[in-house]
């Protein structure tokens, strides 16, 4: 029996991995192991490990690694603590394969511990580019530590191969976020309003803004510019979700809390949960900020995305995505454009570059058939 260990450090990661984990439970030749870490275990971020348990999963191990500080020193220490704790977790669980998604520092710590122990790694959503964030370096580093790769687009497959990975181990499966949309029974507007205790207005925006971690001293001025733009809108309700545990994330959280406390048409949510978050995308006019969900999930609903600044620079984008600078005038221009007749026509023919779904089933098929007894030694694959 193959013991497949999934590591998740945030509500977003779990939302993407959930359906794949459920698929694994159906097979007697696979044993699911779940390790939770990062924001899942933090009261500040909603103790979202409870959501995993409420969905019927058993958590096999909890890795406490988040320091209270969100400075560069604090996050560096969190990575070090994570490596130590993941070493203990893998010693106890002894998985045959560790499955990791994405690019966060918690996942980098897990990958390092698994690689040093000699456990094969399956990496999901590699090959992508986010030039404004140090997640970029983490993602490519995890790729080099991994043995099997599941990518969301052919361009990303080529990039993983360009990094020296054997094409036979790089599988094009599409985006897991699209799977979530296809599998969830979304909430209707009235039911969603009851859950969120907040009403939709004539116009509605879902706003998620994370720190651009490779920039210095830009968090406060960029948030102020976003607020200036939002204050110029009329008859628009604002749904804010809080940032992840990134460097300077607490500054953004404090500014959002202060902003919504003075505006009855705005509300902030620490953790919506996947169902409510995806259902909200389906109901709003646009997703605003710099979250990957605006690029990966929103196009499936043919919803506009206003992508601010450089955090997601380099990712593939649908025609529903408008890039703008992190200043009030540029953001306002984009907000006005999404309601134009021309842009609404573009929305109607939007195609998601991350596929139409089915990623979970494709990944599962590879995991079941992949021979984990083969050597974890890798040869660098040259393009020439």
C-alpha positions as CSV (number, residue, x, y, z in Angstrom):
1,X,0.0,0.0,0.0
2,X,1.3,3.4,-1.0
3,X,1.2,6.0,1.8
4,X,0.6,9.4,0.2
5,X,1.2,12.3,2.5
6,X,-0.4,15.7,1.7
7,X,0.9,18.9,3.3
8,X,-1.3,21.9,3.5
9,X,-0.5,25.2,5.1
10,X,-3.4,27.5,4.2
11,X,-7.1,27.5,3.5
12,X,-6.4,28.1,-0.2
13,X,-4.1,25.1,-0.5
14,X,-6.6,22.8,1.2
15,X,-9.4,24.1,-1.0
16,X,-7.4,23.0,-4.1
17,X,-6.2,19.7,-2.6
18,X,-9.5,18.6,-1.1
19,X,-11.0,16.8,-4.1
20,X,-7.8,14.9,-4.8
21,X,-7.7,13.8,-1.2
22,X,-11.3,12.6,-1.4
23,X,-10.5,10.6,-4.5
24,X,-7.6,8.8,-2.8
25,X,-9.8,7.6,0.0
26,X,-11.7,5.5,-2.5
27,X,-8.8,3.2,-3.3
28,X,-7.6,0.4,-1.0
29,X,-4.1,0.4,-2.5
30,X,-3.5,4.0,-1.3
31,X,-3.4,5.3,2.2
32,X,-4.0,9.1,2.7
33,X,-2.0,11.0,5.2
34,X,-2.6,14.6,6.0
35,X,-0.2,17.0,7.7
36,X,-1.4,20.5,8.5
37,X,0.8,23.5,9.2
38,X,1.0,27.3,8.9
39,X,-2.2,29.3,9.0
40,X,-4.3,26.3,9.6
41,X,-3.1,26.2,13.2
42,X,-3.3,29.9,13.9
43,X,-6.2,31.5,15.8
44,X,-5.4,34.7,13.9
45,X,-6.2,33.0,10.6
46,X,-9.3,31.2,11.8
47,X,-7.9,27.8,13.0
48,X,-8.9,26.4,9.6
49,X,-7.6,22.9,10.4
50,X,-11.1,22.5,11.9
51,X,-12.6,22.9,8.4
52,X,-10.6,19.9,7.2
53,X,-11.9,17.8,10.1
54,X,-15.4,19.0,9.5
55,X,-15.1,17.7,5.9
56,X,-14.5,14.2,7.4
57,X,-10.7,13.9,7.0
58,X,-8.4,12.7,9.7
59,X,-5.4,14.9,10.3
60,X,-2.3,12.7,10.9
61,X,0.1,15.3,12.2
62,X,0.2,19.0,13.0
63,X,3.3,21.0,12.4
64,X,3.5,24.3,14.4
65,X,5.9,26.6,12.6
66,X,4.4,30.2,12.4
67,X,6.2,32.8,14.5
68,X,4.1,35.7,15.7
69,X,6.3,38.1,13.8
70,X,5.7,38.6,10.1
71,X,9.0,40.4,9.5
72,X,11.7,38.8,7.2
73,X,13.5,37.6,10.4
74,X,10.3,36.0,11.8
75,X,9.5,34.3,8.5
76,X,13.0,33.0,8.2
77,X,12.8,31.5,11.7
78,X,9.5,30.0,10.8
79,X,11.1,28.2,7.8
80,X,13.8,26.8,10.1
81,X,11.3,25.6,12.7
82,X,9.2,24.1,9.9
83,X,12.2,22.0,8.6
84,X,12.8,20.7,12.1
85,X,9.2,19.8,12.7
86,X,8.6,18.2,9.2
87,X,11.6,16.0,9.8
88,X,9.8,14.7,12.9
89,X,6.5,14.3,11.1
90,X,8.0,12.3,8.2
91,X,10.0,10.1,10.7
92,X,6.7,9.2,12.4
93,X,4.5,8.8,9.3
94,X,7.1,7.3,7.0
95,X,5.2,8.2,3.7
96,X,6.1,6.7,0.4
97,X,5.3,10.0,-1.4
98,X,4.8,13.6,-0.2
99,X,2.4,15.7,-2.3
100,X,2.9,19.5,-2.2
101,X,1.1,22.3,-3.9
102,X,2.4,25.7,-4.9
103,X,5.1,27.9,-3.6
104,X,4.7,29.1,0.0
105,X,7.5,29.1,2.5
106,X,5.7,26.4,4.6
107,X,5.7,24.1,1.5
108,X,9.4,24.9,0.9
109,X,10.2,23.8,4.4
110,X,8.3,20.5,3.9
111,X,10.0,19.9,0.6
112,X,13.4,20.4,2.1
113,X,12.7,17.9,4.9
114,X,11.3,15.3,2.5
115,X,14.1,15.6,0.0
116,X,16.8,15.2,2.6
117,X,15.0,12.2,4.0
118,X,14.9,10.7,0.5
119,X,11.1,10.7,0.2
120,X,9.8,11.2,-3.4
121,X,7.9,14.5,-3.9
122,X,5.0,15.1,-6.2
123,X,4.6,18.9,-6.9
124,X,1.5,20.5,-8.1
125,X,1.4,23.9,-9.9
126,X,5.1,24.2,-10.7
127,X,6.5,26.1,-13.6
128,X,4.5,29.3,-12.9
129,X,5.9,32.8,-12.6
130,X,5.1,35.4,-10.0
131,X,7.9,38.0,-10.3
132,X,6.8,40.3,-7.5
133,X,7.0,37.6,-4.8
134,X,9.7,35.5,-3.2
135,X,7.2,32.6,-3.8
136,X,8.8,32.6,-7.3
137,X,12.1,31.3,-5.9
138,X,10.4,28.9,-3.5
139,X,8.3,27.4,-6.4
140,X,11.3,26.7,-8.6
141,X,13.3,25.4,-5.7
142,X,10.5,22.9,-4.9
143,X,10.5,21.9,-8.5
144,X,14.2,20.9,-8.3
145,X,13.5,18.9,-5.1
146,X,10.5,17.1,-6.6
147,X,10.3,13.9,-8.6
148,X,6.9,14.1,-10.2
149,X,5.4,17.3,-11.5
150,X,1.7,18.2,-12.2
151,X,1.4,21.4,-14.2
152,X,-1.6,23.6,-15.1
153,X,-0.7,24.6,-18.7
154,X,1.6,23.6,-21.5
155,X,3.7,26.7,-21.1
156,X,4.4,25.8,-17.5
157,X,5.3,22.2,-18.5
158,X,7.9,23.6,-20.8
159,X,9.3,25.8,-18.0
160,X,9.6,22.8,-15.6
161,X,11.5,20.9,-18.3
162,X,13.6,24.0,-18.9
163,X,14.6,23.7,-15.3
164,X,16.2,20.3,-16.1
165,X,13.3,18.0,-15.2
166,X,12.7,14.8,-17.3
167,X,9.6,15.3,-19.6
168,X,8.5,11.8,-18.7
169,X,7.9,13.0,-15.2
170,X,6.1,16.3,-16.0
171,X,2.3,15.8,-16.5
172,X,-0.1,18.4,-17.9
173,X,-3.2,18.1,-15.8
174,X,-4.8,21.6,-15.7
175,X,-5.6,23.8,-12.7
176,X,-6.9,22.3,-9.5
177,X,-8.9,25.5,-8.9
178,X,-11.1,24.7,-11.9
179,X,-11.9,21.3,-10.3
180,X,-13.2,23.0,-7.2
181,X,-15.6,25.1,-9.3
182,X,-16.9,22.1,-11.1
183,X,-17.4,19.9,-8.0
184,X,-18.8,22.4,-5.5
185,X,-22.5,23.0,-5.2
186,X,-22.4,26.7,-5.0
187,X,-24.5,28.8,-2.7
188,X,-27.2,31.1,-4.1
189,X,-27.1,34.8,-3.3
190,X,-29.7,34.8,-0.5
191,X,-28.1,31.8,1.2
192,X,-24.7,33.3,0.8
193,X,-25.8,36.6,2.4
194,X,-27.1,34.7,5.4
195,X,-23.8,32.9,5.8
196,X,-21.7,36.0,5.4
197,X,-24.2,38.3,7.4
198,X,-23.7,40.9,4.6
199,X,-25.9,42.0,1.7
200,X,-24.9,42.3,-1.9
201,X,-25.5,45.7,-3.4
202,X,-26.2,47.1,-6.9
203,X,-22.5,46.6,-7.7
204,X,-20.1,44.3,-5.8
205,X,-16.4,43.6,-5.6
206,X,-14.4,40.9,-4.0
207,X,-11.0,42.3,-2.8
208,X,-7.9,40.3,-1.8
209,X,-4.6,42.1,-1.6
210,X,-1.4,40.5,-0.4
211,X,2.0,42.0,0.2
212,X,4.4,42.2,-2.7
213,X,7.2,40.5,-0.8
214,X,10.1,41.5,-3.1
215,X,9.3,45.2,-2.7
216,X,10.3,47.3,0.2
217,X,8.0,49.8,2.0
218,X,5.2,49.6,-0.5
219,X,2.5,48.0,1.6
220,X,1.0,51.1,3.2
221,X,1.1,53.4,0.2
222,X,-0.4,50.8,-2.1
223,X,-3.2,50.0,0.3
224,X,-4.0,53.7,0.6
225,X,-4.1,54.0,-3.2
226,X,-6.5,51.1,-3.4
227,X,-8.7,52.6,-0.7
228,X,-8.7,56.0,-2.5
229,X,-10.0,54.3,-5.6
230,X,-12.7,52.3,-3.8
231,X,-13.9,55.4,-2.0
232,X,-14.6,57.0,-5.4
233,X,-17.1,54.3,-6.3
234,X,-20.9,54.6,-5.9
235,X,-23.5,52.0,-4.9
236,X,-20.8,49.3,-4.6
237,X,-20.5,46.8,-1.8
238,X,-17.0,45.6,-0.9
239,X,-16.1,42.1,0.3
240,X,-12.6,42.0,1.7
241,X,-10.7,38.8,2.4
242,X,-7.6,39.0,4.7
243,X,-4.1,38.4,3.4
244,X,-2.0,35.3,4.0
245,X,0.8,35.0,6.6
246,X,3.3,36.8,4.5
247,X,5.9,39.4,5.3
248,X,4.0,42.6,6.3
249,X,0.6,40.8,6.0
250,X,-0.4,42.1,9.4
251,X,-0.1,45.7,8.3
252,X,-2.6,45.0,5.5
253,X,-5.0,43.3,7.9
254,X,-4.9,46.2,10.3
255,X,-5.6,48.7,7.5
256,X,-8.5,46.7,6.2
257,X,-10.1,46.4,9.6
258,X,-9.8,50.1,10.1
259,X,-11.2,50.8,6.7
260,X,-14.3,48.6,6.9
261,X,-15.1,49.7,10.5
262,X,-16.0,53.2,9.1
263,X,-17.9,52.0,6.0
264,X,-21.2,50.1,6.3
265,X,-21.0,49.0,2.6
266,X,-17.7,47.1,3.3
267,X,-16.9,43.9,5.4
268,X,-13.8,41.9,6.0
269,X,-13.6,38.1,6.4
270,X,-10.7,36.3,8.1
271,X,-11.6,33.0,6.4
272,X,-14.6,32.6,4.1
273,X,-13.9,29.0,3.4
274,X,-13.7,27.6,-0.1
275,X,-17.4,27.2,-0.7
276,X,-18.3,30.7,0.4
277,X,-15.3,32.2,-1.4
278,X,-16.0,30.5,-4.7
279,X,-19.7,31.3,-4.4
280,X,-18.9,34.9,-3.8
281,X,-16.8,35.1,-7.0
282,X,-19.9,33.8,-8.8
283,X,-22.0,36.7,-7.5
284,X,-19.7,39.8,-7.7
285,X,-18.9,42.0,-10.7
286,X,-15.1,41.6,-10.3
287,X,-12.2,40.2,-8.3
288,X,-9.8,43.0,-7.3
289,X,-6.3,42.8,-5.9
290,X,-3.3,40.6,-6.5
291,X,-4.5,37.1,-5.6
292,X,-3.9,34.1,-7.9
293,X,-7.6,33.3,-7.6
294,X,-8.4,36.2,-9.8
295,X,-6.3,34.6,-12.6
296,X,-7.0,30.9,-12.0
297,X,-10.6,30.7,-10.8
298,X,-12.4,33.9,-11.7
299,X,-12.1,33.4,-15.5
300,X,-14.1,30.1,-15.3
301,X,-17.1,32.3,-14.1
302,X,-16.4,34.8,-16.9
303,X,-15.9,37.4,-14.2
304,X,-13.6,40.4,-14.5
305,X,-10.3,40.5,-12.6
306,X,-8.4,43.7,-11.8
307,X,-4.9,42.6,-11.1
308,X,-2.9,45.3,-9.2
309,X,0.8,45.6,-9.4
310,X,3.6,43.1,-9.9
311,X,2.8,40.2,-7.4
312,X,1.3,38.0,-10.2
313,X,3.5,39.4,-13.0
314,X,4.4,36.5,-15.3
315,X,1.3,34.3,-14.8
316,X,-0.8,33.4,-17.8
317,X,-3.9,35.6,-17.9
318,X,-7.3,35.3,-19.6
319,X,-8.8,38.2,-21.5
320,X,-11.0,38.9,-18.5
321,X,-7.9,40.1,-16.5
322,X,-7.0,43.8,-16.5
323,X,-3.6,44.7,-15.2
324,X,-3.1,48.1,-13.6
325,X,-0.6,50.0,-11.6
326,X,-0.9,50.2,-7.8
327,X,-2.2,53.8,-7.9
328,X,-5.7,55.2,-7.5
329,X,-6.0,56.6,-11.0
330,X,-5.0,53.3,-12.7
331,X,-7.2,51.2,-10.4
332,X,-10.2,53.5,-11.1
333,X,-9.6,53.4,-14.8
334,X,-9.7,49.6,-14.7
335,X,-12.8,49.6,-12.5
336,X,-14.6,51.9,-15.0
337,X,-13.5,49.7,-17.9
338,X,-15.0,46.5,-16.5
339,X,-18.5,47.9,-16.8
340,X,-18.0,49.0,-20.4
341,X,-20.0,47.3,-23.2
342,X,-16.8,46.3,-25.0
343,X,-15.3,44.6,-22.0
344,X,-18.5,42.8,-21.2
345,X,-18.4,41.3,-24.7
346,X,-14.9,40.1,-24.0
347,X,-16.1,38.5,-20.7
348,X,-18.7,36.5,-22.5
349,X,-16.1,34.8,-24.6
350,X,-13.5,34.3,-21.9
351,X,-11.6,31.0,-21.8
352,X,-9.7,29.9,-18.8
353,X,-6.0,29.1,-19.6
354,X,-5.9,26.7,-16.7
355,X,-8.3,24.3,-18.4
356,X,-11.8,22.9,-17.9
357,X,-11.3,20.6,-15.0
358,X,-10.3,17.0,-14.4
359,X,-7.0,17.7,-12.8
360,X,-7.7,15.6,-9.7
361,X,-8.5,12.4,-11.7
362,X,-5.4,12.9,-13.9
363,X,-3.1,13.3,-10.9
364,X,-4.6,10.3,-9.1
365,X,-4.0,8.1,-12.2
366,X,-0.3,9.0,-12.1
367,X,0.0,8.5,-8.4
368,X,-1.5,5.0,-8.6
369,X,0.7,3.9,-11.4
370,X,4.0,5.6,-10.5
371,X,6.7,3.2,-9.3
372,X,7.9,4.8,-6.0
373,X,10.6,2.1,-5.7
374,X,12.6,3.7,-8.4
375,X,15.7,5.7,-7.5
376,X,15.1,9.3,-6.3
377,X,18.3,10.2,-8.1
378,X,17.6,12.5,-11.0
379,X,19.7,13.3,-14.1
380,X,19.5,16.9,-15.3
381,X,17.6,17.0,-18.6
382,X,19.3,19.2,-21.1
383,X,17.2,20.9,-23.8
384,X,20.0,20.6,-26.4
